[in-house]
Amino acid sequence: MKNNTIANRFAALALCFVLLFAAAPLPQAFAAPEDETGTSDTNYTEDGSEDTGEDTGDEEGDGTDASAAQPGATNTTNVTAAAANAPATNAEAALLISPDSGMVLYEKNADERRYPASTTKIMTALLVLENVADLNETVTAQASDFETLEADSSSAGIKEGETVTVEDLLYGLMLPSGNEAAYMLARHVAGSYEAFVDMMNKRAEELGCTGTHFVNPCGLHDDNHYTTARDLYKIAYAAMQDETFADIADTVQWNMSKTNMQEERKVLTTNQLIFSSYQPWAYAYCKGIKTGNTSQAGNCFVGYAEYGDAKLYSVVMGCDSSSLEYSNIPASFTDTKALFEWGFESFTSKTLARQGDTVGSVNVRLSTDTDQLVLTVKNDLVSLLPADLDVEDLGEPQITAPESVNAPIKAGDVIGSATYSYNGTTYGTVELVALSDVERSTVLYYADLLSNFFQSTVFKVILIVLAVFVVLYILFNLTFGGMRRRNQRKKMRTRYRNTNYQRRRRR
């Protein structure tokens, strides 16, 4: 009876577990994993229907990618802004940054991996300019330069067998976003496309990019070809330090030279912010840089603008092909314009510190001239501050410097830095330098060397070795010295007892 009761209880308990398991939802671990880059292989519209459109190539595609139910609709998801009234961008990822101070004014999913489309070509152009000294060098188009390109892929109009200068290829790369130009330049610089891609990834790593991996030089879609908004800024900033790149990025149209196969012809930029100043979506202060579009990446744009002394870089990724204001203009342009306008209106370029300003001092060692070194600002520090924030409100800067420095010191030596911030937001950092020369005292220098030696690990090791040696010596003497003395006493007693010895002693 007892066994039957126990069996019945186990059966009831098992039935309860079965019912609970059947009623419970499947855990998240059983859900289909998303793509590593944050974008699933299958695209969906906002109403949940599947986007079965094929990759339309890059840049000037036919625009057949699935769009949202309300094209260009804005959102404020994961937005961090350094001032009030920030625009609600349509972009899936965005970044607005002041290059002079490195201050981030606006960001949304800035470290999320996304497909860059033709903004990839910023890196391609950077590597070409870093590795080709003579832009008049020529490259002849080969069949392999066109093998991976779709029929509607963006093109600079170059034909197989045509010989084009590197300069014209750069304009063909950046303005109409020619994919064949990208492959021609990659092959010319590195000898093969694969070697050039290796150069791209190495250069990205050198620039501090942490979420970037390139597979091709043009940006045509590949699941393993991705970057982030923050990494794109780093690449664009490096490229804009080259005057030739900056000029190309801000060019509306370019006359490509006559070649062995074509007459002189014009290529036009895809950047609608600078294409025509008469259009309502244009932005007069924009100075480039690069557009991008595939069905997987959406519309992307990396921009740069100057207003007076103020400079701003913007990156938007994953925008709709239409904006709320203009159905024929991608939201990437209206987002960028809105960010620039808000940035320049909400922030004002102000001088936080001037060259030569005294900021603080540090102690000086090994000198009889002085025991204090005055620190001054190395260069003017100009930064964007919220328009309603005065420089005086920042208060004293946070100084990062050693407690003391050793002489000799030369005027202008960098000793530390000063960081200006307000309410947890950093607005700029400037290097601090020595105001004057400080000579070293020879006596204090050698006394310090001797003092350091006595405090060094080497000296401590020597002391330990000596101490061990002394202890061993003492133990050796206590052990073997005592035995030797006892043996000597034993010999003496034996000798004393010897009859002949006693007889000699009595005589």
GIQUINOR-V977891 format. One record per helix or strand of 2 or more residues. SS is the DSSP state (a for helix, b for strand). FROM is the first residue (numbers start at 1). TO is the last residue. If there is no record, write none. Layout:
# GIQUINOR-V977891
SS;FROM;TO  SS;FROM;TO
This chain:
# GIQUINOR-V977891
a;2;23  a;28;30  b;43;44  b;50;51  b;79;81  b;93;98  b;103;108  a;117;131  b;138;140  a;143;145  b;163;165  a;166;174  a;179;190  a;193;206  b;226;227  a;229;240  a;243;249  b;253;256  b;265;268  a;272;275  b;286;294  b;298;307  b;310;319  a;331;346  b;347;353  b;358;365  b;372;377  b;381;386  a;391;394  b;398;401  b;404;406  b;414;422  b;425;434  a;442;455  a;457;497  a;499;506
